[in-house]
Amino acid sequence: MEGFSEKHFGKLIRRTLQGGIFLSLVLLFLGLGFSLAGSPAGGGLLKAGVLALLLTPAARVTVLIYGYWRGGEKYFALASLTVLALLAVSLLV
């Protein structure tokens, strides 16, 4: 596709992972700070930070599906969709 290169695809994946890790770290540090201060909000922020960390790989696979589909790699998009489905099933089990 025009305007969508491997370099752009790699950058999109990197930003997805960095964003998930950054969000997780911010939530975890805020949760730790609130917990040390004795605030009940700390526990919720800690749980949200762990959840963000757990969902980061799923976000990466979602970006892979988008990138492969847009790049015309339908087989890899389908394989990535299968991986995403397996991740979803593992959350339910």
Biopython code that builds the backbone (N, CA, C, O; Angstrom):
import numpy as np
from Bio.PDB.StructureBuilder import StructureBuilder

atoms = [
    (1, "MET", "N", (0.840, -1.185, 0.000)),
    (1, "MET", "CA", (0.000, 0.000, 0.000)),
    (1, "MET", "C", (0.881, 1.242, 0.000)),
    (1, "MET", "O", (1.982, 1.255, 0.549)),
    (2, "GLU", "N", (0.370, 2.252, -0.617)),
    (2, "GLU", "CA", (1.094, 3.498, -0.696)),
    (2, "GLU", "C", (1.083, 4.199, 0.655)),
    (2, "GLU", "O", (0.036, 4.312, 1.291)),
    (3, "GLY", "N", (2.256, 4.673, 1.097)),
    (3, "GLY", "CA", (2.346, 5.407, 2.355)),
    (3, "GLY", "C", (2.451, 4.509, 3.578)),
    (3, "GLY", "O", (2.417, 5.007, 4.703)),
    (4, "PHE", "N", (2.578, 3.199, 3.388)),
    (4, "PHE", "CA", (2.675, 2.279, 4.515)),
    (4, "PHE", "C", (3.839, 1.338, 4.266)),
    (4, "PHE", "O", (3.702, 0.347, 3.547)),
    (5, "SER", "N", (4.973, 1.644, 4.854)),
    (5, "SER", "CA", (6.175, 0.850, 4.624)),
    (5, "SER", "C", (6.481, -0.012, 5.846)),
    (5, "SER", "O", (5.842, 0.111, 6.891)),
    (6, "GLU", "N", (7.467, -0.879, 5.689)),
    (6, "GLU", "CA", (7.908, -1.706, 6.812)),
    (6, "GLU", "C", (8.454, -0.838, 7.934)),
    (6, "GLU", "O", (8.289, -1.157, 9.111)),
    (7, "LYS", "N", (9.103, 0.254, 7.568)),
    (7, "LYS", "CA", (9.645, 1.168, 8.574)),
    (7, "LYS", "C", (8.509, 1.788, 9.389)),
    (7, "LYS", "O", (8.599, 1.883, 10.613)),
    (8, "HIS", "N", (7.453, 2.205, 8.715)),
    (8, "HIS", "CA", (6.297, 2.774, 9.400)),
    (8, "HIS", "C", (5.627, 1.716, 10.270)),
    (8, "HIS", "O", (5.200, 2.005, 11.388)),
    (9, "PHE", "N", (5.535, 0.493, 9.758)),
    (9, "PHE", "CA", (4.930, -0.621, 10.478)),
    (9, "PHE", "C", (5.715, -0.917, 11.763)),
    (9, "PHE", "O", (5.129, -1.091, 12.831)),
    (10, "GLY", "N", (7.028, -0.970, 11.648)),
    (10, "GLY", "CA", (7.880, -1.199, 12.819)),
    (10, "GLY", "C", (7.745, -0.107, 13.855)),
    (10, "GLY", "O", (7.717, -0.370, 15.057)),
    (11, "LYS", "N", (7.661, 1.123, 13.375)),
    (11, "LYS", "CA", (7.507, 2.259, 14.291)),
    (11, "LYS", "C", (6.159, 2.199, 15.016)),
    (11, "LYS", "O", (6.069, 2.524, 16.200)),
    (12, "LEU", "N", (5.120, 1.785, 14.299)),
    (12, "LEU", "CA", (3.793, 1.657, 14.897)),
    (12, "LEU", "C", (3.776, 0.586, 15.990)),
    (12, "LEU", "O", (3.171, 0.783, 17.044)),
    (13, "ILE", "N", (4.436, -0.538, 15.741)),
    (13, "ILE", "CA", (4.518, -1.598, 16.740)),
    (13, "ILE", "C", (5.319, -1.122, 17.948)),
    (13, "ILE", "O", (4.916, -1.345, 19.089)),
    (14, "ARG", "N", (6.445, -0.471, 17.698)),
    (14, "ARG", "CA", (7.283, 0.031, 18.794)),
    (14, "ARG", "C", (6.521, 1.022, 19.659)),
    (14, "ARG", "O", (6.588, 0.956, 20.887)),
    (15, "ARG", "N", (5.801, 1.935, 19.030)),
    (15, "ARG", "CA", (5.032, 2.924, 19.790)),
    (15, "ARG", "C", (3.912, 2.276, 20.604)),
    (15, "ARG", "O", (3.604, 2.727, 21.708)),
    (16, "THR", "N", (3.311, 1.230, 20.067)),
    (16, "THR", "CA", (2.268, 0.516, 20.806)),
    (16, "THR", "C", (2.843, -0.103, 22.074)),
    (16, "THR", "O", (2.263, 0.018, 23.153)),
    (17, "LEU", "N", (3.989, -0.768, 21.935)),
    (17, "LEU", "CA", (4.620, -1.385, 23.095)),
    (17, "LEU", "C", (5.093, -0.342, 24.096)),
    (17, "LEU", "O", (4.902, -0.506, 25.301)),
    (18, "GLN", "N", (5.706, 0.726, 23.608)),
    (18, "GLN", "CA", (6.174, 1.782, 24.499)),
    (18, "GLN", "C", (5.012, 2.452, 25.227)),
    (18, "GLN", "O", (5.106, 2.756, 26.416)),
    (19, "GLY", "N", (3.927, 2.676, 24.512)),
    (19, "GLY", "CA", (2.758, 3.292, 25.128)),
    (19, "GLY", "C", (2.163, 2.421, 26.220)),
    (19, "GLY", "O", (1.789, 2.924, 27.280)),
    (20, "GLY", "N", (2.070, 1.116, 25.971)),
    (20, "GLY", "CA", (1.536, 0.202, 26.976)),
    (20, "GLY", "C", (2.413, 0.135, 28.210)),
    (20, "GLY", "O", (1.912, 0.144, 29.335)),
    (21, "ILE", "N", (3.713, 0.069, 28.006)),
    (21, "ILE", "CA", (4.642, 0.020, 29.134)),
    (21, "ILE", "C", (4.615, 1.336, 29.905)),
    (21, "ILE", "O", (4.603, 1.334, 31.136)),
    (22, "PHE", "N", (4.606, 2.453, 29.190)),
    (22, "PHE", "CA", (4.577, 3.756, 29.854)),
    (22, "PHE", "C", (3.299, 3.920, 30.683)),
    (22, "PHE", "O", (3.358, 4.347, 31.836)),
    (23, "LEU", "N", (2.150, 3.584, 30.100)),
    (23, "LEU", "CA", (0.887, 3.685, 30.823)),
    (23, "LEU", "C", (0.909, 2.799, 32.067)),
    (23, "LEU", "O", (0.469, 3.213, 33.140)),
    (24, "SER", "N", (1.418, 1.591, 31.916)),
    (24, "SER", "CA", (1.503, 0.678, 33.040)),
    (24, "SER", "C", (2.394, 1.234, 34.149)),
    (24, "SER", "O", (2.026, 1.189, 35.323)),
    (25, "LEU", "N", (3.557, 1.755, 33.782)),
    (25, "LEU", "CA", (4.469, 2.311, 34.780)),
    (25, "LEU", "C", (3.852, 3.497, 35.512)),
    (25, "LEU", "O", (3.973, 3.607, 36.732)),
    (26, "VAL", "N", (3.198, 4.376, 34.776)),
    (26, "VAL", "CA", (2.567, 5.544, 35.410)),
    (26, "VAL", "C", (1.508, 5.092, 36.405)),
    (26, "VAL", "O", (1.464, 5.577, 37.535)),
    (27, "LEU", "N", (0.660, 4.165, 35.984)),
    (27, "LEU", "CA", (-0.391, 3.685, 36.878)),
    (27, "LEU", "C", (0.186, 2.963, 38.090)),
    (27, "LEU", "O", (-0.311, 3.132, 39.204)),
    (28, "LEU", "N", (1.227, 2.161, 37.889)),
    (28, "LEU", "CA", (1.833, 1.437, 39.000)),
    (28, "LEU", "C", (2.501, 2.392, 39.991)),
    (28, "LEU", "O", (2.360, 2.224, 41.202)),
    (29, "PHE", "N", (3.226, 3.392, 39.484)),
    (29, "PHE", "CA", (3.873, 4.351, 40.386)),
    (29, "PHE", "C", (2.847, 5.201, 41.128)),
    (29, "PHE", "O", (3.009, 5.475, 42.317)),
    (30, "LEU", "N", (1.790, 5.620, 40.428)),
    (30, "LEU", "CA", (0.735, 6.364, 41.109)),
    (30, "LEU", "C", (0.059, 5.492, 42.172)),
    (30, "LEU", "O", (-0.209, 5.949, 43.283)),
    (31, "GLY", "N", (-0.207, 4.253, 41.821)),
    (31, "GLY", "CA", (-0.821, 3.338, 42.775)),
    (31, "GLY", "C", (0.057, 3.107, 43.985)),
    (31, "GLY", "O", (-0.433, 3.061, 45.113)),
    (32, "LEU", "N", (1.359, 2.960, 43.756)),
    (32, "LEU", "CA", (2.290, 2.780, 44.863)),
    (32, "LEU", "C", (2.318, 4.015, 45.756)),
    (32, "LEU", "O", (2.309, 3.917, 46.983)),
    (33, "GLY", "N", (2.352, 5.187, 45.106)),
    (33, "GLY", "CA", (2.353, 6.425, 45.881)),
    (33, "GLY", "C", (1.099, 6.595, 46.714)),
    (33, "GLY", "O", (1.168, 6.946, 47.892)),
    (34, "PHE", "N", (-0.045, 6.345, 46.101)),
    (34, "PHE", "CA", (-1.305, 6.462, 46.843)),
    (34, "PHE", "C", (-1.396, 5.414, 47.948)),
    (34, "PHE", "O", (-1.915, 5.701, 49.027)),
    (35, "SER", "N", (-0.899, 4.206, 47.695)),
    (35, "SER", "CA", (-0.929, 3.154, 48.718)),
    (35, "SER", "C", (-0.050, 3.524, 49.905)),
    (35, "SER", "O", (-0.439, 3.333, 51.057)),
    (36, "LEU", "N", (1.130, 4.052, 49.621)),
    (36, "LEU", "CA", (2.024, 4.459, 50.706)),
    (36, "LEU", "C", (1.451, 5.622, 51.503)),
    (36, "LEU", "O", (1.736, 5.771, 52.691)),
    (37, "ALA", "N", (0.636, 6.450, 50.836)),
    (37, "ALA", "CA", (0.004, 7.576, 51.524)),
    (37, "ALA", "C", (-1.245, 7.139, 52.285)),
    (37, "ALA", "O", (-1.844, 7.936, 53.006)),
    (38, "GLY", "N", (-1.636, 5.880, 52.125)),
    (38, "GLY", "CA", (-2.797, 5.368, 52.845)),
    (38, "GLY", "C", (-4.121, 5.593, 52.143)),
    (38, "GLY", "O", (-5.177, 5.432, 52.754)),
    (39, "SER", "N", (-4.087, 5.960, 50.873)),
    (39, "SER", "CA", (-5.311, 6.209, 50.126)),
    (39, "SER", "C", (-5.879, 4.897, 49.573)),
    (39, "SER", "O", (-5.128, 4.053, 49.085)),
    (40, "PRO", "N", (-7.195, 4.729, 49.649)),
    (40, "PRO", "CA", (-7.780, 3.504, 49.092)),
    (40, "PRO", "C", (-7.723, 3.452, 47.563)),
    (40, "PRO", "O", (-7.918, 2.385, 46.980)),
    (41, "ALA", "N", (-7.462, 4.574, 46.912)),
    (41, "ALA", "CA", (-7.379, 4.600, 45.447)),
    (41, "ALA", "C", (-6.128, 3.884, 44.937)),
    (41, "ALA", "O", (-6.057, 3.526, 43.762)),
    (42, "GLY", "N", (-5.152, 3.675, 45.805)),
    (42, "GLY", "CA", (-3.908, 3.043, 45.393)),
    (42, "GLY", "C", (-4.096, 1.639, 44.864)),
    (42, "GLY", "O", (-3.470, 1.256, 43.875)),
    (43, "GLY", "N", (-4.953, 0.866, 45.515)),
    (43, "GLY", "CA", (-5.180, -0.505, 45.070)),
    (43, "GLY", "C", (-5.761, -0.583, 43.672)),
    (43, "GLY", "O", (-5.368, -1.429, 42.869)),
    (44, "GLY", "N", (-6.700, 0.308, 43.388)),
    (44, "GLY", "CA", (-7.305, 0.329, 42.055)),
    (44, "GLY", "C", (-6.307, 0.728, 40.982)),
    (44, "GLY", "O", (-6.319, 0.178, 39.880)),
    (45, "LEU", "N", (-5.443, 1.684, 41.301)),
    (45, "LEU", "CA", (-4.427, 2.105, 40.333)),
    (45, "LEU", "C", (-3.399, 0.999, 40.097)),
    (45, "LEU", "O", (-2.938, 0.801, 38.972)),
    (46, "LEU", "N", (-3.045, 0.286, 41.157)),
    (46, "LEU", "CA", (-2.115, -0.832, 40.989)),
    (46, "LEU", "C", (-2.723, -1.915, 40.095)),
    (46, "LEU", "O", (-2.041, -2.458, 39.226)),
    (47, "LYS", "N", (-3.992, -2.226, 40.304)),
    (47, "LYS", "CA", (-4.668, -3.223, 39.471)),
    (47, "LYS", "C", (-4.756, -2.751, 38.019)),
    (47, "LYS", "O", (-4.577, -3.540, 37.091)),
    (48, "ALA", "N", (-5.032, -1.460, 37.829)),
    (48, "ALA", "CA", (-5.105, -0.910, 36.471)),
    (48, "ALA", "C", (-3.741, -0.967, 35.790)),
    (48, "ALA", "O", (-3.661, -1.220, 34.588)),
    (49, "GLY", "N", (-2.666, -0.733, 36.549)),
    (49, "GLY", "CA", (-1.322, -0.820, 35.988)),
    (49, "GLY", "C", (-0.965, -2.224, 35.546)),
    (49, "GLY", "O", (-0.373, -2.418, 34.484)),
    (50, "VAL", "N", (-1.327, -3.204, 36.360)),
    (50, "VAL", "CA", (-1.070, -4.598, 35.993)),
    (50, "VAL", "C", (-1.915, -4.984, 34.781)),
    (50, "VAL", "O", (-1.437, -5.678, 33.884)),
    (51, "LEU", "N", (-3.170, -4.535, 34.754)),
    (51, "LEU", "CA", (-4.038, -4.830, 33.607)),
    (51, "LEU", "C", (-3.477, -4.220, 32.324)),
    (51, "LEU", "O", (-3.484, -4.864, 31.275)),
    (52, "ALA", "N", (-2.992, -2.981, 32.405)),
    (52, "ALA", "CA", (-2.386, -2.345, 31.230)),
    (52, "ALA", "C", (-1.168, -3.136, 30.754)),
    (52, "ALA", "O", (-0.948, -3.291, 29.553)),
    (53, "LEU", "N", (-0.386, -3.633, 31.703)),
    (53, "LEU", "CA", (0.781, -4.428, 31.341)),
    (53, "LEU", "C", (0.373, -5.742, 30.688)),
    (53, "LEU", "O", (1.018, -6.189, 29.739)),
    (54, "LEU", "N", (-0.687, -6.359, 31.186)),
    (54, "LEU", "CA", (-1.161, -7.616, 30.613)),
    (54, "LEU", "C", (-1.786, -7.430, 29.232)),
    (54, "LEU", "O", (-1.705, -8.327, 28.393)),
    (55, "LEU", "N", (-2.406, -6.281, 28.987)),
    (55, "LEU", "CA", (-3.069, -6.044, 27.705)),
    (55, "LEU", "C", (-2.129, -5.525, 26.617)),
    (55, "LEU", "O", (-2.508, -5.464, 25.447)),
    (56, "THR", "N", (-0.909, -5.151, 26.997)),
    (56, "THR", "CA", (0.048, -4.626, 26.020)),
    (56, "THR", "C", (0.353, -5.630, 24.899)),
    (56, "THR", "O", (0.365, -5.227, 23.736)),
    (57, "PRO", "N", (0.598, -6.902, 25.186)),
    (57, "PRO", "CA", (0.818, -7.847, 24.070)),
    (57, "PRO", "C", (-0.407, -7.997, 23.163)),
    (57, "PRO", "O", (-0.268, -8.149, 21.949)),
    (58, "ALA", "N", (-1.596, -7.953, 23.750)),
    (58, "ALA", "CA", (-2.806, -8.039, 22.922)),
    (58, "ALA", "C", (-2.920, -6.817, 22.007)),
    (58, "ALA", "O", (-3.349, -6.931, 20.859)),
    (59, "ALA", "N", (-2.537, -5.664, 22.519)),
    (59, "ALA", "CA", (-2.548, -4.450, 21.687)),
    (59, "ALA", "C", (-1.538, -4.580, 20.548)),
    (59, "ALA", "O", (-1.801, -4.143, 19.427)),
    (60, "ARG", "N", (-0.388, -5.177, 20.835)),
    (60, "ARG", "CA", (0.628, -5.376, 19.802)),
    (60, "ARG", "C", (0.107, -6.306, 18.708)),
    (60, "ARG", "O", (0.301, -6.043, 17.522)),
    (61, "VAL", "N", (-0.547, -7.382, 19.104)),
    (61, "VAL", "CA", (-1.089, -8.320, 18.115)),
    (61, "VAL", "C", (-2.175, -7.637, 17.279)),
    (61, "VAL", "O", (-2.280, -7.884, 16.078)),
    (62, "THR", "N", (-2.976, -6.785, 17.909)),
    (62, "THR", "CA", (-3.999, -6.039, 17.172)),
    (62, "THR", "C", (-3.354, -5.133, 16.118)),
    (62, "THR", "O", (-3.838, -5.037, 14.991)),
    (63, "VAL", "N", (-2.258, -4.473, 16.499)),
    (63, "VAL", "CA", (-1.544, -3.624, 15.544)),
    (63, "VAL", "C", (-0.937, -4.474, 14.428)),
    (63, "VAL", "O", (-0.905, -4.053, 13.272)),
    (64, "LEU", "N", (-0.459, -5.665, 14.776)),
    (64, "LEU", "CA", (0.071, -6.569, 13.745)),
    (64, "LEU", "C", (-1.009, -6.940, 12.740)),
    (64, "LEU", "O", (-0.761, -6.952, 11.534)),
    (65, "ILE", "N", (-2.208, -7.242, 13.233)),
    (65, "ILE", "CA", (-3.312, -7.582, 12.326)),
    (65, "ILE", "C", (-3.569, -6.420, 11.371)),
    (65, "ILE", "O", (-3.681, -6.611, 10.160)),
    (66, "TYR", "N", (-3.659, -5.220, 11.927)),
    (66, "TYR", "CA", (-3.892, -4.026, 11.094)),
    (66, "TYR", "C", (-2.788, -3.850, 10.053)),
    (66, "TYR", "O", (-3.062, -3.630, 8.873)),
    (67, "GLY", "N", (-1.546, -3.949, 10.501)),
    (67, "GLY", "CA", (-0.425, -3.728, 9.593)),
    (67, "GLY", "C", (-0.322, -4.768, 8.501)),
    (67, "GLY", "O", (-0.093, -4.440, 7.337)),
    (68, "TYR", "N", (-0.491, -6.013, 8.875)),
    (68, "TYR", "CA", (-0.441, -7.071, 7.862)),
    (68, "TYR", "C", (-1.592, -6.946, 6.872)),
    (68, "TYR", "O", (-1.404, -7.120, 5.668)),
    (69, "TRP", "N", (-2.757, -6.652, 7.370)),
    (69, "TRP", "CA", (-3.915, -6.524, 6.473)),
    (69, "TRP", "C", (-3.701, -5.361, 5.502)),
    (69, "TRP", "O", (-3.935, -5.482, 4.300)),
    (70, "ARG", "N", (-3.252, -4.234, 6.056)),
    (70, "ARG", "CA", (-3.038, -3.053, 5.220)),
    (70, "ARG", "C", (-1.898, -3.263, 4.226)),
    (70, "ARG", "O", (-1.914, -2.717, 3.123)),
    (71, "GLY", "N", (-0.914, -4.057, 4.628)),
    (71, "GLY", "CA", (0.217, -4.335, 3.746)),
    (71, "GLY", "C", (-0.050, -5.432, 2.737)),
    (71, "GLY", "O", (0.816, -5.750, 1.922)),
    (72, "GLY", "N", (-1.247, -6.019, 2.782)),
    (72, "GLY", "CA", (-1.591, -7.054, 1.817)),
    (72, "GLY", "C", (-1.161, -8.456, 2.219)),
    (72, "GLY", "O", (-1.252, -9.385, 1.417)),
    (73, "GLU", "N", (-0.701, -8.616, 3.432)),
    (73, "GLU", "CA", (-0.266, -9.921, 3.929)),
    (73, "GLU", "C", (-1.433, -10.595, 4.642)),
    (73, "GLU", "O", (-1.447, -10.683, 5.870)),
    (74, "LYS", "N", (-2.394, -11.064, 3.887)),
    (74, "LYS", "CA", (-3.625, -11.622, 4.464)),
    (74, "LYS", "C", (-3.358, -12.873, 5.306)),
    (74, "LYS", "O", (-4.017, -13.081, 6.325)),
    (75, "TYR", "N", (-2.404, -13.704, 4.892)),
    (75, "TYR", "CA", (-2.102, -14.915, 5.643)),
    (75, "TYR", "C", (-1.583, -14.571, 7.036)),
    (75, "TYR", "O", (-2.017, -15.160, 8.027)),
    (76, "PHE", "N", (-0.656, -13.621, 7.112)),
    (76, "PHE", "CA", (-0.108, -13.229, 8.413)),
    (76, "PHE", "C", (-1.156, -12.510, 9.265)),
    (76, "PHE", "O", (-1.155, -12.630, 10.490)),
    (77, "ALA", "N", (-2.039, -11.771, 8.617)),
    (77, "ALA", "CA", (-3.121, -11.122, 9.359)),
    (77, "ALA", "C", (-4.032, -12.172, 9.981)),
    (77, "ALA", "O", (-4.464, -12.023, 11.124)),
    (78, "LEU", "N", (-4.324, -13.226, 9.240)),
    (78, "LEU", "CA", (-5.157, -14.305, 9.766)),
    (78, "LEU", "C", (-4.449, -15.052, 10.893)),
    (78, "LEU", "O", (-5.074, -15.409, 11.892)),
    (79, "ALA", "N", (-3.156, -15.287, 10.736)),
    (79, "ALA", "CA", (-2.385, -15.947, 11.791)),
    (79, "ALA", "C", (-2.362, -15.088, 13.058)),
    (79, "ALA", "O", (-2.486, -15.610, 14.166)),
    (80, "SER", "N", (-2.204, -13.781, 12.897)),
    (80, "SER", "CA", (-2.214, -12.872, 14.044)),
    (80, "SER", "C", (-3.587, -12.829, 14.694)),
    (80, "SER", "O", (-3.696, -12.735, 15.917)),
    (81, "LEU", "N", (-4.627, -12.896, 13.888)),
    (81, "LEU", "CA", (-5.985, -12.937, 14.428)),
    (81, "LEU", "C", (-6.198, -14.207, 15.253)),
    (81, "LEU", "O", (-6.881, -14.180, 16.276)),
    (82, "THR", "N", (-5.616, -15.307, 14.808)),
    (82, "THR", "CA", (-5.686, -16.554, 15.569)),
    (82, "THR", "C", (-4.968, -16.409, 16.913)),
    (82, "THR", "O", (-5.465, -16.872, 17.939)),
    (83, "VAL", "N", (-3.812, -15.774, 16.902)),
    (83, "VAL", "CA", (-3.077, -15.530, 18.149)),
    (83, "VAL", "C", (-3.901, -14.651, 19.086)),
    (83, "VAL", "O", (-3.958, -14.912, 20.287)),
    (84, "LEU", "N", (-4.536, -13.615, 18.548)),
    (84, "LEU", "CA", (-5.373, -12.741, 19.376)),
    (84, "LEU", "C", (-6.544, -13.517, 19.973)),
    (84, "LEU", "O", (-6.898, -13.314, 21.135)),
    (85, "ALA", "N", (-7.138, -14.398, 19.190)),
    (85, "ALA", "CA", (-8.232, -15.229, 19.705)),
    (85, "ALA", "C", (-7.741, -16.142, 20.817)),
    (85, "ALA", "O", (-8.441, -16.336, 21.811)),
    (86, "LEU", "N", (-6.553, -16.704, 20.664)),
    (86, "LEU", "CA", (-5.985, -17.558, 21.715)),
    (86, "LEU", "C", (-5.695, -16.750, 22.980)),
    (86, "LEU", "O", (-5.899, -17.245, 24.089)),
    (87, "LEU", "N", (-5.229, -15.535, 22.826)),
    (87, "LEU", "CA", (-5.013, -14.668, 23.992)),
    (87, "LEU", "C", (-6.328, -14.381, 24.706)),
    (87, "LEU", "O", (-6.389, -14.383, 25.936)),
    (88, "ALA", "N", (-7.372, -14.135, 23.933)),
    (88, "ALA", "CA", (-8.689, -13.859, 24.520)),
    (88, "ALA", "C", (-9.216, -15.089, 25.260)),
    (88, "ALA", "O", (-9.766, -14.967, 26.355)),
    (89, "VAL", "N", (-9.052, -16.259, 24.670)),
    (89, "VAL", "CA", (-9.492, -17.489, 25.320)),
    (89, "VAL", "C", (-8.713, -17.725, 26.608)),
    (89, "VAL", "O", (-9.283, -18.156, 27.610)),
    (90, "SER", "N", (-7.413, -17.443, 26.582)),
    (90, "SER", "CA", (-6.602, -17.661, 27.785)),
    (90, "SER", "C", (-7.022, -16.722, 28.917)),
    (90, "SER", "O", (-6.866, -17.060, 30.091)),
    (91, "LEU", "N", (-7.545, -15.563, 28.578)),
    (91, "LEU", "CA", (-8.052, -14.653, 29.615)),
    (91, "LEU", "C", (-9.307, -15.219, 30.277)),
    (91, "LEU", "O", (-9.535, -15.014, 31.469)),
    (92, "LEU", "N", (-10.109, -15.925, 29.505)),
    (92, "LEU", "CA", (-11.362, -16.455, 30.023)),
    (92, "LEU", "C", (-11.165, -17.727, 30.840)),
    (92, "LEU", "O", (-11.994, -18.068, 31.684)),
    (93, "VAL", "N", (-10.069, -18.420, 30.584)),
    (93, "VAL", "CA", (-9.837, -19.709, 31.265)),
    (93, "VAL", "C", (-9.205, -19.515, 32.601)),
    (93, "VAL", "O", (-8.941, -20.489, 33.306)),
]
sb = StructureBuilder()
sb.init_structure("model")
sb.init_model(0)
sb.init_chain("A")
sb.init_seg("    ")
for serial, (resi, resn, name, xyz) in enumerate(atoms, 1):
    if name == "N":
        sb.init_residue(resn, " ", resi, " ")
    sb.init_atom(name, np.array(xyz, "f"), 0.0, 1.0, " ", f" {name:<3s}", serial, name[0])
structure = sb.get_structure()
